Amino acid sequence: MKFPAVFILAFAILNACNGNNQGQGEPIVTPPESIPPVIGYSIIKTYPHDTSYFTEGLEFFNDQLLESSGGDTDASPYPSAAGIANLQTGKVDTRILLDRAIYFGEGITVFNNQLYMLTWKNRKVFVHDALTFKRIKEFQTPTEEAWGLTHDSTNLIMSNGSNSLHFLNPETLQVTNIVGVIDNNGPVSNINELEYVNGFIYANQWLTPFILKIDAKSGKVVGRINMDSINQEITNKYPASREMNGIAFNAKSQTFFITGKKWPFIYEIKLQ
């Protein structure tokens, strides 16, 4: 299938202007032709989840589930923090606590035994020892906002709510590459929490029930996991809950752990 010249011009303009968080020099890409298939899943187990955590990041490290939360001064009880989630009790043992009057905690990832924690609009990345949780250093993010964080074998990978994935040098946080996320309709924005697995990035798409499977090199969405049934169940039974957010891959069990902001449960799922 070929795209008409008018469509290609319109798409190029749209992609170049996509999101007010993007920097200059970001790639203009041609959308893939096929509709990304739906990826099935089965629920393996359900665990309690700490509803005091406004979940922004989720990741396994040393057989422990790490979780971060965003909180602000809007009379909310939610901490701007990160810690170890207890899958038996659902409570998070908070090890990093930010001043929520200043910082809104966002995504986390562990690279070379260092825990990187984003902040939303402060352009700060705090780096802690992943074993002791002692702060080591801090960096400035390359974009005005920072949302989700993961890593491959070389780079940190950051989302900022646009359709761009920023690949960052872990030692300097300088941008090494920018990959635009696209599907058959063009740029896909609202890319949020991230998890890198075997060459693919799994991403929550903010305000939707979808987890996107993205080819890390091309940015193409190669599959969608529709979590609408779980999302609806949570929304109907627990009105205080917010949008789905949080993806962690357990390499030992080859399963994903999924939750959301203020959700009462974490779901362990197996992709088909």
HUMO-V789078 format. One line per field, one symbol per residue. ss: DSSP state (a for helix, b for strand, c for the rest). psi: psi as a letter, one per 40 degrees, with the letter a starting at -180 (. if undefined). burial: 1 if it has 16 or more other ideal C-beta (glycine too) atoms within 10 Angstrom, else 0. Layout:
ss: ???
psi: ???
burial: ???
This chain:
ss: ccccaaaaaaaaaaaaacccccccccccccccccccbbccbbbbbbbbccccccbbbbbbbccbbbbbbcccccccccccbbbbbccccccbbbbbbcccccccbbbbbbbccbbbbbbccccbbbbbbcccccbbbbbbccccccccbbbcccbbbbbccccbbbbbbcccccbbbbbbcbbccbbcccbbbbbbbccbbbbbbccccbbbbbbccccbbbbbbbcaaaaaaaaaaccccccbbbbbbbccccbbbbbbccccbbbbbbbc
psi: hihiddddddddddddehheeiaifiihihiidihhihhiiihdihiiiheehghdihihhfeihiiiihiaeffiehigiiahhheddeihghdhhiheedhhiaiiihhffhhhhiiceefhhhhihedeehhdaiihieidihcihaiaediihiifeaehhhhihddeeihdihhhhiaeeaihafhbiihhhfeihhhhhheieihhhhhdddehheihhhfddddddddddgdeiaihhhhhhhddefiihhaiheieihhhihi.
burial: 00000000001000100110110001001011000100101000001111111111111110001111111100000111111110100111011101010011111111100011111101011111010000000010111011111110001111111111111101001010011111100111011111111001111111011111111100111111101001100110000011111111100000111111111111111010
